[in-house]
Amino acid sequence: MATTSYQLEFEKPLHELERRIREIEPRTDKSPDDRELVRKLKRELASTTKQIYSELDPWETVRVARHPDRPMLTDYLDLVFDEFVELHGDKFFGDDRALRTGFAKLDQYKVLVVGHHKGKTLKERNDCYFGCAHPEGYRKALSKMRLAAKYGMPILCMIDTPGAYPGIGAEERGQAQVIAENMFEMSQLRTPIICVVIGEGGSGGALGIGVGDRVAVLEFAYYSVISPEGCAGILWKSHDYAKDAARALKCTAKHLKELSAVDDVIDEPLGAAHRDHHQMAARLKMYFVKTLRDLVHQPVDELLAARYEKFRHIGKFLDVSKEPSTSESDPPPEHDGP
């Protein structure tokens, strides 16, 4: 289990155990007692980690999804794919660094990779606007997706953004319109599309590359119509209520699966993805390959019909009137959610 420099408050017991293990390990060659103590501490570390992460509340899950050591798009490009070749520009305005696109190889498959990138250094984060893409980013993504569909290449989307960039310039260049266009066009692209939320999945910024035949979320990622802070600002006029908003939004993997908002939840290593990049990359690669095997041989028309029906029925509910029905044989009216 890897150690991390950044500490979340609920992880303090883990960091203390790791500190003790690091102090004692150099002496284990000379002391059998120290070897036994290290083994005991490692068992305790694994047990404590499992307990803490099995009891996270929604706000703590959001904190984990934002962990600065959590693997990002560029980490997965190195660990999951071969021969990645980045494609730049939207041919209208510029090259958005918050949304990356490129061709790559995944085992025997040639694929198009599309994903948000938050950046690692402060300079890179500023260049990427912390993963908040502008309209030119979504136009770039759609342009490359159309190219992939033309040549029958599957599309793999990795989502990690608090939301699309909310600035005036982005709005002037058609932010809402281009996200809506992406969603419409992705619903009709004649090639398999797999979308995975690897960290944050916030608002329309996530949906702009989030329409696919399979939509999955990592165990400690979140996927929501708005960030908890944004929700708290609207409902309570203060970001101090972000924890309450996270609980109300039901944005964690467990809730999303129960609500059928996602198809699959990908388990993370013990202690979450930021503690073991390689194991998380191996699990993500396994999911991509397994899902591609299921999708690539399906007739395209059936694929598109299933894709449409899947998104058409998200949020479906039954409206049962309190008043007794005029006819006992009449079923309650069925509605589609927003």
Backbone torsions as a table, in degrees:
resi	resn	phi	psi	omega
1	MET	NA	125.5	-177.4
2	ALA	-78.0	150.9	174.1
3	THR	-95.4	154.5	179.4
4	THR	-127.0	150.7	-177.9
5	SER	-80.1	-28.4	-177.4
6	TYR	-87.5	132.0	-176.9
7	GLN	-113.0	122.9	165.8
8	LEU	-83.4	149.8	-173.0
9	GLU	-58.0	-41.8	-177.1
10	PHE	-75.2	-7.2	178.3
11	GLU	-93.5	-0.7	-176.7
12	LYS	-55.4	-42.0	177.2
13	PRO	-59.9	-33.7	179.8
14	LEU	-69.7	-42.8	179.8
15	HIS	-66.1	-33.4	177.4
16	GLU	-67.3	-42.1	177.2
17	LEU	-64.2	-41.4	178.8
18	GLU	-64.0	-37.7	178.6
19	ARG	-63.2	-43.7	179.6
20	ARG	-64.1	-39.7	179.1
21	ILE	-63.6	-42.8	179.5
22	ARG	-63.5	-35.5	-179.6
23	GLU	-69.3	-37.7	-173.9
24	ILE	-86.8	-32.4	-173.3
25	GLU	-53.5	-40.4	179.9
26	PRO	-60.4	-19.6	-177.4
27	ARG	-95.2	-3.1	-172.5
28	THR	-68.1	-24.2	179.5
29	ASP	-66.0	-28.0	-174.6
30	LYS	-105.3	-13.1	-174.0
31	SER	-130.7	111.3	175.6
32	PRO	-60.0	-35.2	179.4
33	ASP	-63.3	-40.4	178.6
34	ASP	-67.6	-35.8	177.4
35	ARG	-62.2	-43.7	179.8
36	GLU	-66.5	-38.3	178.5
37	LEU	-64.1	-41.2	178.5
38	VAL	-63.4	-42.4	177.7
39	ARG	-60.9	-41.4	179.2
40	LYS	-64.8	-43.0	179.9
41	LEU	-65.6	-37.0	179.2
42	LYS	-67.4	-38.1	175.5
43	ARG	-64.9	-41.5	178.1
44	GLU	-64.4	-39.5	178.4
45	LEU	-61.7	-45.7	179.9
46	ALA	-63.9	-43.0	-179.4
47	SER	-65.5	-43.5	-179.3
48	THR	-66.8	-40.9	178.5
49	THR	-60.6	-45.9	179.7
50	LYS	-61.0	-42.5	-179.2
51	GLN	-65.6	-47.2	-177.5
52	ILE	-61.3	-46.3	-175.3
53	TYR	-76.9	-14.1	175.0
54	SER	-84.1	-10.4	-175.9
55	GLU	-118.0	16.8	-179.0
56	LEU	-64.8	138.3	172.1
57	ASP	-86.6	169.7	-175.7
58	PRO	-56.3	-39.0	-178.9
59	TRP	-68.5	-38.2	176.2
60	GLU	-64.4	-35.5	176.2
61	THR	-63.8	-40.6	175.9
62	VAL	-61.1	-40.6	178.6
63	ARG	-62.0	-40.5	178.3
64	VAL	-65.8	-41.4	179.3
65	ALA	-60.7	-26.0	-179.1
66	ARG	-99.1	5.3	-176.1
67	HIS	-55.3	128.2	-176.3
68	PRO	-63.4	-21.3	178.3
69	ASP	-91.5	-0.1	179.9
70	ARG	-66.2	138.6	179.9
71	PRO	-60.4	136.0	-179.1
72	MET	-107.6	-177.7	-178.1
73	LEU	-52.1	-48.2	-175.7
74	THR	-64.2	-30.4	175.8
75	ASP	-65.3	-44.5	-179.9
76	TYR	-68.7	-33.0	176.9
77	LEU	-61.1	-36.4	179.4
78	ASP	-77.1	-36.8	-170.5
79	LEU	-95.0	-23.2	-174.4
80	VAL	-105.1	-38.1	-170.4
81	PHE	-110.0	160.3	173.8
82	ASP	-116.8	149.3	170.8
83	GLU	56.6	42.7	178.2
84	PHE	-69.6	129.9	177.9
85	VAL	-124.2	111.6	-175.5
86	GLU	-74.5	142.8	176.3
87	LEU	-112.4	134.9	-171.0
88	HIS	-115.6	155.7	164.6
89	GLY	78.6	149.9	178.7
90	ASP	-106.0	1.0	-179.9
91	LYS	63.9	15.0	175.9
92	PHE	-124.2	-49.4	-171.1
93	PHE	-130.4	-50.4	-176.3
94	GLY	-178.3	-166.3	-177.8
95	ASP	-115.8	103.8	-179.1
96	ASP	-75.2	123.9	-177.8
97	ARG	-83.8	-8.0	177.9
98	ALA	-80.4	-19.0	179.0
99	LEU	-124.4	115.6	-176.8
100	ARG	-105.9	145.0	176.9
101	THR	-136.9	153.0	176.2
102	GLY	175.6	158.8	176.1
103	PHE	-85.2	148.9	179.9
104	ALA	-156.3	171.1	174.2
105	LYS	-112.2	137.4	176.5
106	LEU	-128.8	100.0	-170.3
107	ASP	53.7	-120.6	-178.1
108	GLN	-88.4	-0.1	-174.6
109	TYR	-98.9	137.7	167.9
110	LYS	-95.7	125.7	-171.5
111	VAL	-134.1	162.7	168.1
112	LEU	-103.4	127.9	176.9
113	VAL	-103.7	130.1	176.8
114	VAL	-129.2	131.1	-179.5
115	GLY	-164.3	156.8	174.4
116	HIS	-80.6	146.3	175.4
117	HIS	-132.5	125.9	-177.5
118	LYS	-88.1	-23.5	-175.6
119	GLY	91.8	153.7	-177.0
120	LYS	-110.2	-47.9	175.3
121	THR	-83.8	164.6	-179.9
122	LEU	-61.1	-41.2	178.6
123	LYS	-62.5	-44.3	-179.5
124	GLU	-66.1	-37.1	178.0
125	ARG	-64.8	-39.6	176.8
126	ASN	-65.6	-40.0	178.0
127	ASP	-64.6	-32.7	-178.3
128	CYS	-93.5	0.4	-176.7
129	TYR	51.8	38.0	177.1
130	PHE	57.0	33.4	176.8
131	GLY	87.0	7.5	179.8
132	CYS	-95.1	106.2	-173.6
133	ALA	-79.9	150.2	174.1
134	HIS	-92.9	172.8	178.8
135	PRO	-55.7	-36.4	-179.5
136	GLU	-64.3	-26.5	176.2
137	GLY	-68.2	-44.4	-179.7
138	TYR	-71.6	-33.5	174.9
139	ARG	-66.5	-40.3	176.6
140	LYS	-59.8	-47.2	-177.9
141	ALA	-60.0	-45.1	-178.8
142	LEU	-66.8	-39.7	178.2
143	SER	-59.7	-44.4	-179.8
144	LYS	-71.4	-33.2	177.2
145	MET	-65.5	-40.2	176.4
146	ARG	-62.2	-38.3	177.8
147	LEU	-64.6	-42.5	178.3
148	ALA	-63.0	-42.6	179.4
149	ALA	-63.2	-36.8	179.6
150	LYS	-58.7	-37.8	-177.9
151	TYR	-102.0	13.0	175.1
152	GLY	67.9	30.0	-179.3
153	MET	-96.3	129.4	176.2
154	PRO	-60.6	154.0	-178.6
155	ILE	-115.8	128.4	177.9
156	LEU	-116.0	118.7	-177.6
157	CYS	-109.7	130.6	176.3
158	MET	-116.9	117.4	-171.3
159	ILE	-100.6	127.9	178.0
160	ASP	-159.1	81.8	-176.7
161	THR	-152.1	141.1	173.0
162	PRO	-74.1	-13.0	179.5
163	GLY	152.8	165.9	176.1
164	ALA	-66.3	154.0	-177.2
165	TYR	-62.5	127.8	-172.8
166	PRO	-95.8	15.6	-175.2
167	GLY	-75.1	167.1	-178.1
168	ILE	-62.9	-42.9	-179.9
169	GLY	-59.0	-41.2	179.1
170	ALA	-64.2	-40.9	178.9
171	GLU	-67.1	-38.6	179.0
172	GLU	-64.2	-29.9	-179.7
173	ARG	-92.6	11.2	169.6
174	GLY	89.3	43.7	-176.9
175	GLN	-57.1	-52.2	-176.9
176	ALA	-64.4	-41.4	-178.7
177	GLN	-63.2	-43.5	-175.3
178	VAL	-71.5	-33.5	175.6
179	ILE	-66.0	-43.4	177.4
180	ALA	-62.4	-40.2	179.1
181	GLU	-64.8	-41.8	177.5
182	ASN	-58.4	-46.4	-179.6
183	MET	-62.1	-41.6	179.6
184	PHE	-65.5	-46.5	-177.1
185	GLU	-69.3	-38.7	179.7
186	MET	-64.2	-29.1	178.8
187	SER	-68.0	-15.0	-176.0
188	GLN	-118.4	-1.1	-179.1
189	LEU	-65.7	130.0	-172.3
190	ARG	-89.6	59.4	176.5
191	THR	-159.4	151.5	179.8
192	PRO	-61.6	140.2	178.0
193	ILE	-129.3	127.7	176.3
194	ILE	-120.8	128.1	-179.6
195	CYS	-118.3	132.9	178.7
196	VAL	-132.0	127.6	173.5
197	VAL	-84.3	111.6	-175.5
198	ILE	-95.6	-12.8	-179.7
199	GLY	-152.5	-102.6	176.1
200	GLU	-91.3	139.3	173.4
201	GLY	-128.3	84.0	-171.5
202	GLY	-107.1	124.0	164.2
203	SER	59.3	-154.9	-178.8
204	GLY	-65.7	-23.2	177.0
205	GLY	-59.8	-34.4	176.8
206	ALA	-79.4	-41.7	-177.7
207	LEU	-65.7	-23.6	-179.1
208	GLY	-60.9	-22.2	172.4
209	ILE	-130.9	30.4	-171.2
210	GLY	-113.1	13.2	179.7
211	VAL	-100.3	116.2	-177.1
212	GLY	-154.1	175.8	177.7
213	ASP	-72.6	-31.0	173.6
214	ARG	-132.8	132.6	175.7
215	VAL	-122.2	120.7	-178.4
216	ALA	-123.9	163.9	178.6
217	VAL	-138.4	139.2	174.4
218	LEU	-68.0	154.9	-171.4
219	GLU	-54.3	-39.2	-177.5
220	PHE	-114.1	27.9	169.4
221	ALA	-93.4	173.2	173.5
222	TYR	-136.6	155.8	-175.7
223	TYR	-142.2	118.6	-168.9
224	SER	-151.8	156.9	178.3
225	VAL	-68.2	-19.9	179.6
226	ILE	-160.2	155.4	176.5
227	SER	-68.3	153.1	178.3
228	PRO	-56.7	-38.7	178.6
229	GLU	-64.9	-41.0	178.7
230	GLY	-64.2	-41.6	177.7
231	CYS	-63.3	-44.3	179.7
232	ALA	-63.7	-37.5	179.1
233	GLY	-64.1	-34.9	-179.6
234	ILE	-77.9	-47.0	-173.3
235	LEU	-82.6	-39.0	-175.2
236	TRP	-114.4	0.5	179.9
237	LYS	60.0	24.3	-179.9
238	SER	-159.1	136.7	176.3
239	HIS	-71.9	-9.1	179.4
240	ASP	-63.6	-18.0	-178.4
241	TYR	-98.9	20.6	-178.4
242	ALA	-60.1	-35.7	179.2
243	LYS	-63.1	-42.4	177.7
244	ASP	-66.1	-38.6	179.5
245	ALA	-64.4	-42.1	179.5
246	ALA	-60.5	-39.9	178.6
247	ARG	-67.0	-40.2	-178.2
248	ALA	-72.1	-31.9	-176.9
249	LEU	-71.4	-21.7	-178.4
250	LYS	52.2	55.6	-170.8
251	CYS	-102.1	3.2	-177.8
252	THR	-84.5	167.0	-175.5
253	ALA	-57.1	-41.7	-179.2
254	LYS	-60.4	-47.5	179.7
255	HIS	-65.6	-42.1	-177.2
256	LEU	-61.9	-39.7	178.4
257	LYS	-67.3	-42.6	179.2
258	GLU	-62.8	-34.5	-178.9
259	LEU	-87.9	1.1	-178.9
260	SER	61.0	27.5	176.4
261	ALA	-81.0	-19.8	174.6
262	VAL	-131.2	158.6	-179.7
263	ASP	-87.3	-36.5	-173.2
264	ASP	-142.2	153.0	171.2
265	VAL	-117.0	125.3	-179.2
266	ILE	-96.6	118.7	-178.6
267	ASP	-63.2	142.7	176.2
268	GLU	-100.7	160.7	177.1
269	PRO	-61.3	164.5	178.0
270	LEU	-57.2	122.9	-178.6
271	GLY	88.3	10.3	175.2
272	ALA	82.3	168.7	-170.9
273	ALA	-63.4	-29.0	-176.6
274	HIS	-68.9	-12.3	179.1
275	ARG	-93.1	-13.2	-179.8
276	ASP	-156.3	86.3	-178.2
277	HIS	-61.0	-42.5	-174.3
278	HIS	-66.5	-42.6	179.7
279	GLN	-67.4	-38.0	178.3
280	MET	-65.2	-40.3	178.1
281	ALA	-63.9	-39.1	178.9
282	ALA	-63.8	-39.8	179.5
283	ARG	-69.2	-39.7	178.3
284	LEU	-65.3	-43.3	178.4
285	LYS	-60.7	-43.2	179.2
286	MET	-59.8	-41.3	179.4
287	TYR	-65.5	-45.6	179.7
288	PHE	-58.9	-48.5	-176.5
289	VAL	-64.8	-46.0	179.9
290	LYS	-60.9	-43.1	-178.0
291	THR	-70.7	-38.2	177.1
292	LEU	-61.5	-39.1	178.0
293	ARG	-59.1	-35.4	-179.8
294	ASP	-74.6	-29.5	-170.5
295	LEU	-96.2	-35.3	-168.9
296	VAL	-65.9	-24.1	-177.6
297	HIS	-94.8	-2.4	178.6
298	GLN	-77.0	139.6	174.6
299	PRO	-56.7	138.6	-173.5
300	VAL	-59.6	-41.0	-179.0
301	ASP	-62.5	-38.1	177.4
302	GLU	-68.1	-37.6	178.8
303	LEU	-61.1	-47.1	-178.6
304	LEU	-65.9	-40.3	179.7
305	ALA	-63.5	-43.0	179.6
306	ALA	-67.4	-38.6	178.0
307	ARG	-61.0	-45.4	180.0
308	TYR	-62.8	-47.2	-177.3
309	GLU	-64.2	-37.1	-179.0
310	LYS	-60.5	-48.1	-178.9
311	PHE	-75.9	-28.8	179.3
312	ARG	-65.2	-28.5	-174.2
313	HIS	-101.7	0.7	174.7
314	ILE	-65.5	129.5	-179.9
315	GLY	85.6	12.2	179.8
316	LYS	-68.9	141.9	-178.6
317	PHE	-150.4	166.9	177.1
318	LEU	-107.5	133.0	178.4
319	ASP	-103.1	102.5	-177.9
320	VAL	-100.1	116.2	-177.8
321	SER	-71.1	146.2	176.0
322	LYS	-71.6	-27.5	179.8
323	GLU	-74.3	142.7	178.2
324	PRO	-63.2	142.2	-178.8
325	SER	-69.1	144.4	178.4
326	THR	-66.3	-25.3	178.4
327	SER	-133.1	121.8	-176.7
328	GLU	-63.5	-21.9	-178.1
329	SER	-83.8	-13.4	-178.6
330	ASP	-76.1	127.3	177.4
331	PRO	-75.9	158.0	177.3
332	PRO	-63.2	146.4	-179.6
333	PRO	-63.4	141.2	-178.3
334	GLU	-104.8	136.6	-178.2
335	HIS	-127.1	160.6	170.7
336	ASP	-104.5	138.6	178.5
337	GLY	-69.3	177.8	-178.2
338	PRO	-64.4	NA	NA
